[in-house]
Amino acid sequence: MKTSIIIGASLVATPFLLVGAIVVGTMSVAAGSSTLSPVGRIADGTVPAADSVLMEHYGHMCPELTPSLLAAQLYQESGFNPTIVSPAGAIGIAQFMPGTWPNWSSPQDGDGKQDPRNPADAIPAAARYDCAIAHQVSGVGGDVVSNMLAGYNAGPGAVEQYGGIPPYSETQNYVKNIKALEQAFRAPDPTIAPSDMAVRAIAYAYNRLGTPYEWGGDGTDGRFDCSGLVQAAYTSVGITMPRTASEQWYTGPHVPVAQLQPGDLVFYATDLSNPGSIHHVGIYVGGGVMIDAPHTGASIRFDPIGAADYLGATRPQPLVVGAAVDAATPQAKRTTSQPGAIPGNAAQNTAPAGNPAPTTPTPTGNPAPTGAKAPAVPPKTTKSSKR
């Protein structure tokens, strides 16, 4: 059978005073509305359901923050792992240091235990911290969102000293990645254009029809699993994709099924409320059909996309793909041996960013309750010099 494809101002000693004002103002506005703001809404299926509710709620805490930006930031920090602990001891989905956590947590969050491992406690705290930084660096020129993110990573004092994003490779990459990833978490925009390389990626997969499936196959021996085929197809046209299907879910904006275009990636999950359960991906070719490497014992073939476990689709975009590849290793797991890391013991020479720091840095890297802003020194990729 012949088959054809048709491809058509400064913080002072008590940050909670500022934060409290932000929260009260935000909640007062929210009290007059029964619906969430559409700005920066989170795309369905990109965040574990319980976390998504929290990010949607607290992601409007200040004008500089949106739910989708908060989601991208927390994904960059921890990969949404609430139990992760960095080598430096930063804890949870938002990667707070134990000594600084009390400055941003609130007994009104979560279960009242103020646990950085509980997303219901940590997500509001991260939003408070972001907005406090945005307020502190509001007088700095340049992009306000970039300055806020840079302050979360390197400290608002460094942002003020350098008049914007500090010249630290980790911080620069952190800001760039989160702003790119935000597109992958934002609710679909019907005007998104497909990648101009999508057709050639489809052609690569088409030329492998009939190739036997191999679990873990990335093409080095001529065989593929589902995500290996996607990675190879897009790498062939100059877009280096992450390796696993769950990582590929964050390589571009998400599009509804009615707006699928050739080259979009279609995903399947065992739990449609949890993207961590993604188990399969294919390349959409049009007409309700994808090319995929289905499972052991089968070969690369055409399959209909309709299935009960269909989660959604992503339209790969080069800038977002690059950020997703980098974010495949969350900040919490990075070490000084990784690209962009800054060697040394920055944590021993500076107070954590975003908290009032003593005039003379404390040896542990945790903040004293009062004093001047943190000095501007490069952050460690382990995040010990942050928060």
LUMMI-45617 format. One record per residue (C-alpha): residue number from 1; residue in three letters; chain; z, y, x. Coordinates in steps of 0.05 Angstrom, whole numbers, plus 5000, padded with zeros to 4 digits. Example, Ala and Ser with C-alpha at 12.3 -4.5 7.8 and 13.67 -1.06 7.14 Angstrom:
REM residues 2
   k   r c    w    v    u
   1 ALA A 5156 4910 5246
   2 SER A 5143 4979 5273
REM end
This chain:
REM residues 387
   k   r c    w    v    u
   1 MET A 5000 5000 5000
   2 LYS A 4981 5068 5026
   3 THR A 5034 5121 5019
   4 SER A 5021 5196 5026
   5 ILE A 5070 5253 5034
   6 ILE A 5060 5321 5001
   7 ILE A 5097 5374 5042
   8 GLY A 5096 5436 5011
   9 ALA A 5933 6008 5275
  10 SER A 5982 5966 5315
  11 LEU A 6029 5912 5289
  12 VAL A 6103 5926 5300
  13 ALA A 6162 5880 5308
  14 THR A 6160 5853 5237
  15 PRO A 6089 5830 5221
  16 PHE A 6111 5805 5153
  17 LEU A 6121 5877 5130
  18 LEU A 6047 5889 5139
  19 VAL A 6028 5820 5112
  20 GLY A 6073 5830 5052
  21 ALA A 6036 5893 5034
  22 ILE A 5969 5858 5041
  23 VAL A 5992 5800 4997
  24 VAL A 6022 5844 4943
  25 GLY A 5959 5886 4940
  26 THR A 5915 5824 4937
  27 MET A 5956 5789 4884
  28 SER A 5958 5853 4842
  29 VAL A 5882 5854 4840
  30 ALA A 5879 5779 4827
  31 ALA A 5927 5786 4768
  32 GLY A 5876 5827 4731
  33 SER A 5821 5775 4738
  34 SER A 5816 5703 4715
  35 THR A 5758 5686 4761
  36 LEU A 5748 5682 4836
  37 SER A 5704 5732 4871
  38 PRO A 5634 5703 4883
  39 VAL A 5633 5733 4953
  40 GLY A 5635 5679 5006
  41 ARG A 5648 5622 4957
  42 ILE A 5653 5554 4991
  43 ALA A 5596 5505 4980
  44 ASP A 5616 5443 4942
  45 GLY A 5632 5383 4985
  46 THR A 5639 5421 5051
  47 VAL A 5715 5422 5052
  48 PRO A 5766 5370 5028
  49 ALA A 5779 5389 4955
  50 ALA A 5852 5408 4961
  51 ASP A 5838 5452 5022
  52 SER A 5779 5484 4987
  53 VAL A 5823 5508 4930
  54 LEU A 5870 5540 4981
  55 MET A 5814 5573 5020
  56 GLU A 5783 5600 4957
  57 HIS A 5850 5630 4937
  58 TYR A 5872 5660 5003
  59 GLY A 5803 5675 5031
  60 HIS A 5802 5742 4994
  61 MET A 5867 5768 5025
  62 CYS A 5832 5826 5059
  63 PRO A 5761 5854 5058
  64 GLU A 5743 5825 5126
  65 LEU A 5757 5754 5103
  66 THR A 5719 5708 5056
  67 PRO A 5734 5636 5036
  68 SER A 5672 5610 5072
  69 LEU A 5691 5648 5136
  70 LEU A 5762 5620 5133
  71 ALA A 5733 5550 5123
  72 ALA A 5688 5558 5184
  73 GLN A 5745 5583 5226
  74 LEU A 5792 5526 5207
  75 TYR A 5736 5476 5219
  76 GLN A 5725 5506 5288
  77 GLU A 5800 5503 5302
  78 SER A 5817 5433 5279
  79 GLY A 5760 5399 5243
  80 PHE A 5806 5403 5182
  81 ASN A 5854 5353 5213
  82 PRO A 5924 5374 5189
  83 THR A 5961 5329 5238
  84 ILE A 5924 5347 5301
  85 VAL A 5964 5374 5360
  86 SER A 5930 5407 5419
  87 PRO A 5949 5390 5491
  88 ALA A 5988 5456 5492
  89 GLY A 6026 5439 5429
  90 ALA A 5989 5480 5377
  91 ILE A 5997 5445 5310
  92 GLY A 5956 5431 5248
  93 ILE A 5894 5455 5213
  94 ALA A 5904 5528 5236
  95 GLN A 5932 5511 5305
  96 PHE A 5997 5551 5306
  97 MET A 6046 5546 5364
  98 PRO A 6115 5524 5340
  99 GLY A 6149 5586 5367
 100 THR A 6102 5634 5332
 101 TRP A 6092 5596 5267
 102 PRO A 6153 5628 5232
 103 ASN A 6122 5697 5240
 104 TRP A 6064 5679 5194
 105 SER A 6091 5624 5148
 106 SER A 6124 5638 5082
 107 PRO A 6174 5598 5040
 108 GLN A 6131 5615 4980
 109 ASP A 6074 5572 5005
 110 GLY A 6066 5497 4997
 111 ASP A 6129 5457 4987
 112 GLY A 6176 5509 5014
 113 LYS A 6186 5473 5080
 114 GLN A 6140 5519 5120
 115 ASP A 6106 5461 5156
 116 PRO A 6045 5478 5199
 117 ARG A 6021 5406 5186
 118 ASN A 6017 5421 5112
 119 PRO A 5951 5456 5095
 120 ALA A 5985 5488 5035
 121 ASP A 6031 5524 5084
 122 ALA A 5982 5534 5142
 123 ILE A 5920 5560 5106
 124 PRO A 5956 5620 5075
 125 ALA A 5989 5633 5142
 126 ALA A 5921 5634 5177
 127 ALA A 5894 5683 5126
 128 ARG A 5955 5728 5135
 129 TYR A 5945 5727 5210
 130 ASP A 5871 5742 5205
 131 CYS A 5884 5801 5159
 132 ALA A 5940 5828 5203
 133 ILE A 5894 5826 5262
 134 ALA A 5838 5860 5222
 135 HIS A 5887 5916 5206
 136 GLN A 5910 5923 5279
 137 VAL A 5839 5927 5308
 138 SER A 5810 5969 5251
 139 GLY A 5802 6028 5298
 140 VAL A 5761 5988 5348
 141 GLY A 5686 6000 5344
 142 GLY A 5635 5946 5330
 143 ASP A 5634 5890 5279
 144 VAL A 5701 5885 5244
 145 VAL A 5695 5811 5228
 146 SER A 5677 5794 5300
 147 ASN A 5737 5834 5325
 148 MET A 5783 5798 5276
 149 LEU A 5760 5730 5299
 150 ALA A 5764 5750 5372
 151 GLY A 5835 5773 5360
 152 TYR A 5853 5706 5330
 153 ASN A 5829 5672 5393
 154 ALA A 5846 5721 5449
 155 GLY A 5896 5768 5417
 156 PRO A 5886 5836 5385
 157 GLY A 5911 5870 5448
 158 ALA A 5851 5843 5486
 159 VAL A 5804 5867 5432
 160 GLU A 5833 5936 5435
 161 GLN A 5831 5938 5511
 162 TYR A 5758 5919 5515
 163 GLY A 5736 5957 5454
 164 GLY A 5711 5894 5420
 165 ILE A 5702 5820 5437
 166 PRO A 5734 5808 5505
 167 PRO A 5690 5783 5562
 168 TYR A 5718 5712 5558
 169 SER A 5666 5657 5547
 170 GLU A 5713 5617 5503
 171 THR A 5726 5677 5457
 172 GLN A 5653 5697 5455
 173 ASN A 5632 5627 5436
 174 TYR A 5688 5621 5386
 175 VAL A 5664 5683 5349
 176 LYS A 5591 5664 5353
 177 ASN A 5603 5593 5327
 178 ILE A 5646 5613 5268
 179 LYS A 5598 5667 5244
 180 ALA A 5541 5617 5248
 181 LEU A 5581 5561 5216
 182 GLU A 5600 5606 5158
 183 GLN A 5529 5596 5132
 184 ALA A 5543 5521 5127
 185 PHE A 5605 5532 5085
 186 ARG A 5578 5587 5040
 187 ALA A 5556 5570 4969
 188 PRO A 5480 5561 4965
 189 ASP A 5434 5621 4969
 190 PRO A 5368 5607 4932
 191 THR A 5329 5652 4980
 192 ILE A 5342 5608 5042
 193 ALA A 5277 5590 5077
 194 PRO A 5265 5521 5106
 195 SER A 5260 5512 5181
 196 ASP A 5190 5521 5207
 197 MET A 5200 5457 5247
 198 ALA A 5218 5414 5187
 199 VAL A 5148 5386 5177
 200 ARG A 5144 5362 5250
 201 ALA A 5213 5330 5243
 202 ILE A 5188 5292 5182
 203 ALA A 5126 5270 5221
 204 TYR A 5171 5241 5276
 205 ALA A 5210 5200 5224
 206 TYR A 5146 5180 5188
 207 ASN A 5118 5151 5253
 208 ARG A 5179 5106 5257
 209 LEU A 5172 5074 5189
 210 GLY A 5183 5000 5194
 211 THR A 5229 5004 5255
 212 PRO A 5289 4958 5246
 213 TYR A 5356 4991 5234
 214 GLU A 5407 4987 5291
 215 TRP A 5479 5008 5282
 216 GLY A 5494 5062 5333
 217 GLY A 5421 5068 5351
 218 ASP A 5399 5136 5376
 219 GLY A 5328 5118 5396
 220 THR A 5342 5102 5469
 221 ASP A 5318 5031 5456
 222 GLY A 5269 5052 5402
 223 ARG A 5317 5037 5344
 224 PHE A 5361 5081 5301
 225 ASP A 5417 5085 5252
 226 CYS A 5414 5138 5197
 227 SER A 5443 5196 5236
 228 GLY A 5409 5174 5300
 229 LEU A 5341 5180 5265
 230 VAL A 5359 5250 5241
 231 GLN A 5383 5271 5309
 232 ALA A 5320 5244 5344
 233 ALA A 5273 5275 5292
 234 TYR A 5301 5344 5300
 235 THR A 5311 5339 5375
 236 SER A 5237 5324 5380
 237 VAL A 5222 5394 5354
 238 GLY A 5274 5429 5397
 239 ILE A 5335 5428 5352
 240 THR A 5391 5387 5383
 241 MET A 5432 5359 5326
 242 PRO A 5503 5331 5328
 243 ARG A 5506 5256 5330
 244 THR A 5542 5234 5266
 245 ALA A 5524 5244 5194
 246 SER A 5590 5279 5178
 247 GLU A 5576 5329 5235
 248 GLN A 5504 5339 5212
 249 TRP A 5531 5360 5143
 250 TYR A 5550 5427 5176
 251 THR A 5483 5443 5209
 252 GLY A 5458 5493 5158
 253 PRO A 5467 5524 5089
 254 HIS A 5475 5476 5031
 255 VAL A 5423 5474 4977
 256 PRO A 5426 5446 4906
 257 VAL A 5383 5387 4889
 258 ALA A 5336 5429 4846
 259 GLN A 5318 5471 4907
 260 LEU A 5307 5415 4958
 261 GLN A 5249 5425 5006
 262 PRO A 5218 5378 5057
 263 GLY A 5260 5372 5119
 264 ASP A 5327 5382 5084
 265 LEU A 5380 5330 5100
 266 VAL A 5410 5292 5042
 267 PHE A 5479 5261 5047
 268 TYR A 5520 5207 5014
 269 ALA A 5596 5197 5013
 270 THR A 5646 5147 4987
 271 ASP A 5690 5204 4961
 272 LEU A 5651 5263 4934
 273 SER A 5713 5308 4942
 274 ASN A 5719 5293 5016
 275 PRO A 5662 5306 5066
 276 GLY A 5700 5264 5116
 277 SER A 5677 5204 5077
 278 ILE A 5602 5216 5089
 279 HIS A 5570 5150 5107
 280 HIS A 5495 5162 5103
 281 VAL A 5441 5214 5114
 282 GLY A 5366 5217 5104
 283 ILE A 5309 5267 5113
 284 TYR A 5280 5293 5048
 285 VAL A 5204 5291 5043
 286 GLY A 5192 5315 4972
 287 GLY A 5182 5283 4904
 288 GLY A 5254 5258 4901
 289 VAL A 5243 5214 4963
 290 MET A 5274 5212 5033
 291 ILE A 5259 5176 5098
 292 ASP A 5321 5140 5122
 293 ALA A 5348 5083 5165
 294 PRO A 5388 5049 5110
 295 HIS A 5431 4993 5137
 296 THR A 5434 4931 5180
 297 GLY A 5379 4883 5161
 298 ALA A 5332 4937 5135
 299 SER A 5280 4981 5168
 300 ILE A 5265 5056 5167
 301 ARG A 5233 5067 5100
 302 PHE A 5224 5113 5040
 303 ASP A 5282 5113 4990
 304 PRO A 5295 5153 4927
 305 ILE A 5350 5204 4937
 306 GLY A 5383 5192 4869
 307 ALA A 5448 5152 4876
 308 ALA A 5518 5157 4849
 309 ASP A 5546 5173 4918
 310 TYR A 5497 5231 4931
 311 LEU A 5539 5288 4959
 312 GLY A 5489 5343 4972
 313 ALA A 5438 5371 5021
 314 THR A 5436 5416 5082
 315 ARG A 5377 5457 5108
 316 PRO A 5383 5456 5184
 317 GLN A 5379 5524 5217
 318 PRO A 5377 5529 5293
 319 LEU A 5435 5578 5302
 320 VAL A 5480 5539 5255
 321 VAL A 5460 5473 5287
 322 GLY A 5482 5499 5355
 323 ALA A 5549 5520 5327
 324 ALA A 5558 5452 5292
 325 VAL A 5544 5415 5357
 326 ASP A 5597 5456 5392
 327 ALA A 5647 5450 5335
 328 ALA A 5640 5374 5336
 329 THR A 5696 5380 5387
 330 PRO A 5748 5425 5353
 331 GLN A 5785 5477 5393
 332 ALA A 5848 5434 5388
 333 LYS A 5815 5378 5427
 334 ARG A 5785 5419 5483
 335 THR A 5808 5416 5554
 336 THR A 5794 5458 5615
 337 SER A 5743 5406 5638
 338 GLN A 5696 5425 5581
 339 PRO A 5640 5476 5585
 340 GLY A 5664 5548 5577
 341 ALA A 5736 5531 5593
 342 ILE A 5776 5578 5636
 343 PRO A 5818 5542 5689
 344 GLY A 5889 5561 5706
 345 ASN A 5954 5570 5669
 346 ALA A 5938 5627 5622
 347 ALA A 5995 5604 5576
 348 GLN A 6044 5617 5632
 349 ASN A 6020 5688 5642
 350 THR A 6013 5717 5573
 351 ALA A 6046 5718 5505
 352 PRO A 6007 5687 5448
 353 ALA A 5957 5733 5416
 354 GLY A 5970 5763 5348
 355 ASN A 6046 5765 5353
 356 PRO A 6088 5823 5380
 357 ALA A 6094 5808 5454
 358 PRO A 6148 5829 5503
 359 THR A 6132 5881 5556
 360 THR A 6141 5825 5608
 361 PRO A 6108 5760 5586
 362 THR A 6154 5702 5571
 363 PRO A 6145 5641 5615
 364 THR A 6132 5594 5557
 365 GLY A 6076 5635 5526
 366 ASN A 6115 5645 5461
 367 PRO A 6128 5715 5436
 368 ALA A 6192 5755 5438
 369 PRO A 6208 5789 5372
 370 THR A 6194 5860 5396
 371 GLY A 6155 5898 5449
 372 ALA A 6086 5919 5469
 373 LYS A 6021 5884 5454
 374 ALA A 6000 5823 5493
 375 PRO A 5963 5838 5558
 376 ALA A 5890 5821 5559
 377 VAL A 5880 5756 5598
 378 PRO A 5831 5700 5584
 379 PRO A 5854 5647 5534
 380 LYS A 5859 5574 5552
 381 THR A 5814 5527 5514
 382 THR A 5875 5486 5496
 383 LYS A 5897 5545 5453
 384 SER A 5965 5551 5486
 385 SER A 5954 5625 5498
 386 LYS A 5938 5638 5426
 387 ARG A 5988 5653 5370
REM end
